[in-house]
C-alpha cells in the first residue's frame, strides 16, 4: 500500500500537542472522505488554494469572511487571474429573481466551489450552516470539487462542541457583521453536519491562524 503524504510537513513549527491535535483531526476527517492539508498562515493558504484551481475553469464561492481574509476574493477578481469567476457573473444580473436563479446555476456548474465552515470536530464531523443555504447547495451536490478553508479557531473536540460553537460563537459574530453593513441580521436557516463524503470531492485547508467566524 502506498504511504500517504504527511498532512503537516516536519518543517512546520508546531508544539507536540498542536501537531497531535491536528493530525488526529486530519485522520478522522480523512476517514470520512474529506482530504485535509495544512497551511501555516493566510499567505500559504492563498497559495495552496490558487494552485488547486484549474486554469480557465469556472470557480465560485459562497459568502465567506475567511476567503476575504486570505485574499482569495481579490485574487479571483483580478483580470489576469486565469479563472472564470462565477460570482461576478451572477452579481452582474440586475433582476433579483433572475440573479438568484443564475447564482444557483453557476454554483452547481462550477468546476470548483469554495467556502468555509463553522466547526471541524476532532472526531471528523464538519458543521456548516447558512441563513438561506446557498453555500450548502455547492457543498452538497453539483461541483465535482469543493474546497473548504478554515482557521485553526474552527477546531473543536466533538460534534456537540461544534454545534455549540456555531450558535454561541459564529452566529453572533455573523449577525453583527450583517447588521453592520445594513442588513437585518443573520440566523441559522440551513444546518448541515457533514459525516461522510465520497473520497476525492471535498478538500479542507486548515490554516494555522484564526480566520473567520
N, C-alpha and C positions, 0 to 999 in steps of 0.2 A: 504493500500500500504506500503511495507517495506521501511523504510528510508535508504537512501544511506549512505555508509561510507564516512565521510568527506574526501575531497581530500587532505587537508592540516591539519595535526594534530595541536591541540591548542598549543602543546609544541613548535612548530616551532616559532622562534623569528623573526617575520616579522612586519614591520610597518603596521598600518591600511591601508595605501594607497597601499602598496605592496600586502597585503593579498587580498584586494578588487579587484585589477587588475588581480591577478592570478585566483581567484575564478570566476570572470566574464569570463575570457578566458576559464576556465575549463567547465563552464556551457554551453558556446557556442560550444566548440568542442564536448562535450558530446551529445548535441542536434543533432549534425551532425553524430553521430555514432562512434566517437573516444573516448576511455576511458582513462582519464588522471590520473596521480598520480604525487606527488611532492617528490623530494629528495633534502635535504639541500645542499649537495655538491657531488663531483665526487665519493667519497668513498661510500656514501649512495646510489648513483645511480648504482654503480657497484654491490653492494649487492642486490639491487632490481632486476636488470637485471638477475643476476645468479639465483635468487630464482624463476624467472618466466620461466626458460628454463627447458624443460623436460629431465631428465636424460636418456642418451642413444639416445636422439633424434638428428636428423640432423639439425644443426644450421649453418647458413651462414649470410653474411652481405655484403653490398656494401662498397665502399671506403668511409671512414668517419674519419675526424680528431677528432670528438667528441668521437667516440668509442675508438680511440687510447688514447685520453687524460684521459678517465676514467679508463683505464687499462683493458678493455674488451678483446682486441685482444690478449694480453699476457696471459690472463686467459684462453682463448679458446685454445691457442697453447699448454698449459701445458699438458704433457702426462696423468696426472691423472685428467683432467678436468671433465671426466664423460660424455662428449658430443662427437658426431661425428661432427667434424669441417669441413664443406664442402669447405671452402676456400682453405684449404691445399690440398684437392683432385683435384680441377681444376688447382691450381697453379703448381702441380707436372707434368702436361701434357706438354711435350716439344714442341709439334707441335702447332703453333699458331692457326690454323684453328680449330683443334680438341679441343684445350683449350677453345676457345670461345663457341663452342657448348656444351662442358661439363659444362662450367660455367652456361650457360642458364638452362641446365637440373638440376644442383644442386640447383640453385636459385629457380626454380619452385617446386622442390620436397622437399624443406626444410620444416621441421616442424615449425620452427620459422625463419623469416628473419628480420635482424636488420639493422638499419641505422639512419640517422638523416635527417633533413630538413633545408631549409634556412630561413623560416619565419613562424610564427604562429600568425594569426591575433586575436585580442580580439573579433572579430566578428565570429570567428570559422573556417575560411578557413585556410588551410595549403598550403604553397608554397614549391615545391621541383623541382629541376632541375638537369640535368646531361648533359655532352657532348654527350656520347653515349647512355644513357638511361638504363644502366644495373641495377641501383638501382630501377628505376621506374618499371622495369619488376617484381621485387619481391614485391614492394608495391602494384601494381595494380592487380595482379592476380597470383594464384598458391598457395603459402604458406597459410595454414589456420590461421596463426597468424603472425602479423607484429608488431614489437616493435621499436618505434622511441625514441631516446634520444636526448634532445636538451637543450642547456643552456638558461638561462634567457635572454641573449642578443638577442635571436631569436624572442622575443615577440614584436609585433608592433600593433598599434591601428586598422588599417584597411587592407583589401586586397591590396589596392593601395600602402600602405606603405610597405607591404610585397614584392610586385613586385619591388619596388624601392630598398628595402634592398638587394634583390637578385642581381640586376645589379650593384648597386653602392657600396655595402659593401662586399657581399660574393664572387662575381665573381672576383674582382681584387685580393683578398687575395688568392683565389684558383688558379688563373692564376700565381701568384707569387710563390706559393708552387710548382706547376708543373714545372715551369721553373727552380726553384732551384735544383730540382732533375734530371735535364737534359732533361725534356720534352719540347714540342713545345708550351706549354701554354694551357689554357682552354677556353671554350666558352659555351654558353647556346645552347645546341643542342635539348634537350627534356625538356619541361617545363610543369608541371602538377599542376593544382590547385585542391586540394582535398576539395570538397564541401560537400560530403556526402558519408558515408560508411555503410555497413551493420554492425549493432552493434555486438561487441564481437571480431571482427577480428583485428582491429588496436588499439594499446595501445601507449600512449605517457607518457614518464617520463620527466617532466620538472625539470631541475636541477638549484638550486639557486645560480649558479655562471656562469661566462662567459666561454663558451666552443665552440670550432669550429668556423666556418665562417658563 
